[in-house]
Amino acid sequence: MTGGPGTVPGRVEITTRALTSCARAVAAERLGAPAKRVRVELGDAHGALALEITGPVAAGTDLVQAATTAAAEVRSRVSALTGRRVGSARIELTGIVRERDARVR
């Protein structure tokens, strides 16, 4: 293994659970939904990471455009954060998240 100056020999492994959590957080942010309502499954896309994302999208947007844009942004961001090549990100929309006004008690 070749490294630059100041590198420590060894390997870094990212577990499936960590990859899933990272992808879920990124997808939730891009969809405008709470992370607890977003599910992510990992798969293989010809040697690259394939993401199957299921969750709601924020209200007030063109749903098709929002999902298309979110898929591209999720692929790019997850790849940047994990150092893995993301081959595909498929999004299945399950509902709409409406922004609620916070009530003062």
C-alpha positions as CSV (number, residue, x, y, z in Angstrom):
1,M,0.0,0.0,0.0
2,T,1.4,3.3,-1.0
3,G,0.6,6.5,1.0
4,G,1.7,10.0,1.1
5,P,3.8,11.7,3.8
6,G,2.4,11.2,7.3
7,T,0.1,8.3,6.4
8,V,-0.2,5.4,8.7
9,P,0.0,1.9,7.1
10,G,-3.2,-0.1,7.3
11,R,-6.8,-0.2,6.0
12,V,-10.0,1.6,6.7
13,E,-13.1,-0.4,6.5
14,I,-16.6,1.1,6.4
15,T,-19.2,-1.4,7.6
16,T,-22.5,-2.0,5.8
17,R,-24.3,-0.4,8.7
18,A,-22.2,2.7,8.5
19,L,-22.7,3.0,4.7
20,T,-26.5,2.6,5.2
21,S,-26.6,5.2,7.9
22,C,-24.6,7.6,5.9
23,A,-26.8,7.1,2.8
24,R,-30.0,7.4,4.9
25,A,-28.9,10.8,6.3
26,V,-27.9,12.1,2.9
27,A,-31.1,10.9,1.3
28,A,-33.3,12.4,4.1
29,E,-31.5,15.7,3.8
30,R,-31.9,15.8,0.0
31,L,-35.6,14.7,0.1
32,G,-36.5,17.1,2.9
33,A,-37.7,14.3,5.1
34,P,-37.0,13.0,8.6
35,A,-34.3,10.3,8.6
36,K,-36.4,8.0,10.6
37,R,-38.9,7.8,7.7
38,V,-36.3,7.0,5.1
39,R,-35.0,3.5,4.4
40,V,-31.9,2.6,2.4
41,E,-30.9,-0.8,1.1
42,L,-27.4,-1.4,-0.4
43,G,-26.7,-3.5,-3.5
44,D,-24.2,-4.1,-6.2
45,A,-24.3,-2.2,-9.6
46,H,-21.5,-3.9,-11.6
47,G,-18.9,-3.5,-8.8
48,A,-20.2,-0.1,-7.6
49,L,-22.6,0.6,-4.8
50,A,-26.3,0.6,-5.6
51,L,-28.7,2.5,-3.3
52,E,-32.4,1.6,-3.1
53,I,-34.0,4.6,-1.2
54,T,-37.6,4.6,0.0
55,G,-39.2,7.6,1.7
56,P,-41.3,10.7,1.5
57,V,-40.4,14.0,-0.2
58,A,-41.0,17.6,1.0
59,A,-44.2,19.2,-0.2
60,G,-44.4,22.0,-2.7
61,T,-42.1,20.6,-5.3
62,D,-42.4,18.9,-8.6
63,L,-42.2,15.3,-7.4
64,V,-40.5,13.8,-10.4
65,Q,-37.9,16.6,-10.6
66,A,-37.3,16.4,-6.8
67,A,-36.7,12.7,-6.9
68,T,-34.4,12.9,-10.0
69,T,-32.4,15.7,-8.5
70,A,-32.2,14.0,-5.1
71,A,-31.0,10.7,-6.7
72,A,-28.1,12.5,-8.5
73,E,-27.2,14.5,-5.4
74,V,-27.3,11.4,-3.1
75,R,-25.0,9.5,-5.5
76,S,-22.5,12.3,-5.5
77,R,-22.5,13.1,-1.8
78,V,-22.4,9.5,-0.6
79,S,-19.5,8.8,-3.0
80,A,-17.7,11.9,-1.7
81,L,-18.3,11.0,2.0
82,T,-17.4,7.3,1.8
83,G,-14.9,7.1,-1.0
84,R,-17.0,4.4,-2.7
85,R,-18.2,4.5,-6.3
86,V,-21.9,4.8,-6.3
87,G,-23.3,3.3,-9.5
88,S,-27.0,4.0,-9.0
89,A,-29.5,5.5,-6.6
90,R,-33.1,4.5,-7.1
91,I,-35.7,6.5,-5.1
92,E,-39.3,5.2,-4.4
93,L,-41.4,8.0,-3.0
94,T,-43.9,6.9,-0.3
95,G,-45.5,10.2,0.6
96,I,-45.3,13.9,1.1
97,V,-43.9,15.7,4.2
98,R,-45.6,18.9,5.0
99,E,-43.9,21.6,7.0
100,R,-45.8,22.2,10.2
101,D,-45.8,25.5,12.0
102,A,-44.4,25.1,15.5
103,R,-47.0,25.7,18.2
104,V,-46.0,27.8,21.1
105,R,-47.2,26.4,24.5
